Amino acid sequence: MIRKESINKRFFEALDHLLEVGSIPSYAAFCRDTQYDPSNLNRLKREPGRELPLPLLAYLVEKHNVSADRILTGKGKKIRASDK
């Protein structure tokens, strides 16, 4: 069984990676782009048992080539090969 805590941990690992490489300038910018309340993002990080909203995952997958497989299962590379 896949645990919410593991999914959230990998989600934030991917998000933090994008911050480190400069693909996303800040958590605030991520929240603005996804129209997600920053306090809810902070709460999600502090309480990893909460359910990850699918639009946040979809944003990373669609806009930044993050691997959904990696976040959901822990398998595969963090970033998918570009379709370009």
C-alpha positions as semicolon CSV with decimal commas, in nm:
position;residue;x (nm);y (nm);z (nm)
1;M;0,000;0,000;0,000
2;I;0,128;0,344;-0,092
3;R;0,131;0,580;0,203
4;K;0,033;0,947;0,177
5;E;0,340;1,040;0,383
6;S;0,572;0,883;0,125
7;I;0,397;1,056;-0,164
8;N;0,412;1,393;0,010
9;K;0,778;1,345;0,097
10;R;0,866;1,272;-0,266
11;F;0,647;1,562;-0,384
12;F;0,841;1,805;-0,165
13;E;1,172;1,648;-0,270
14;A;1,078;1,721;-0,631
15;L;0,954;2,071;-0,550
16;D;1,270;2,148;-0,352
17;H;1,482;2,017;-0,640
18;L;1,306;2,256;-0,878
19;L;1,371;2,539;-0,633
20;E;1,741;2,445;-0,609
21;V;1,790;2,443;-0,986
22;G;1,592;2,764;-1,030
23;S;1,301;2,622;-1,230
24;I;1,065;2,757;-0,965
25;P;1,183;3,073;-0,788
26;S;1,004;3,019;-0,455
27;Y;0,723;2,843;-0,273
28;A;0,527;3,167;-0,306
29;A;0,568;3,163;-0,684
30;F;0,462;2,796;-0,695
31;C;0,150;2,881;-0,494
32;R;0,073;3,177;-0,720
33;D;0,112;2,965;-1,033
34;T;-0,106;2,685;-0,896
35;Q;-0,351;2,916;-0,717
36;Y;-0,288;2,719;-0,398
37;D;-0,292;2,891;-0,062
38;P;0,063;2,914;0,081
39;S;-0,060;2,833;0,432
40;N;-0,210;2,509;0,298
41;L;0,122;2,420;0,133
42;N;0,301;2,481;0,463
43;R;0,046;2,266;0,641
44;L;0,088;1,989;0,384
45;K;0,462;1,994;0,447
46;R;0,422;1,993;0,828
47;E;0,151;1,726;0,823
48;P;0,257;1,476;0,556
49;G;-0,039;1,248;0,630
50;R;-0,265;1,493;0,447
51;E;-0,373;1,411;0,094
52;L;-0,169;1,574;-0,181
53;P;-0,400;1,777;-0,406
54;L;-0,379;1,634;-0,758
55;P;-0,358;1,977;-0,927
56;L;-0,024;2,034;-0,748
57;L;0,113;1,706;-0,879
58;A;-0,028;1,775;-1,225
59;Y;0,145;2,116;-1,233
60;L;0,486;1,961;-1,160
61;V;0,428;1,686;-1,417
62;E;0,295;1,911;-1,693
63;K;0,505;2,224;-1,646
64;H;0,833;2,084;-1,512
65;N;0,855;1,726;-1,646
66;V;0,856;1,578;-1,296
67;S;0,790;1,205;-1,302
68;A;0,449;1,120;-1,158
69;D;0,571;0,761;-1,125
70;R;0,855;0,877;-0,903
71;I;0,628;1,080;-0,675
72;L;0,355;0,816;-0,655
73;T;0,565;0,499;-0,634
74;G;0,922;0,607;-0,563
75;K;1,042;0,436;-0,882
76;G;1,215;0,600;-1,173
77;K;1,393;0,929;-1,223
78;K;1,279;1,256;-1,066
79;I;1,258;1,432;-1,400
80;R;1,117;1,276;-1,718
81;A;1,298;1,311;-2,047
82;S;1,174;1,618;-2,227
83;D;0,918;1,564;-2,501
84;K;1,073;1,846;-2,701
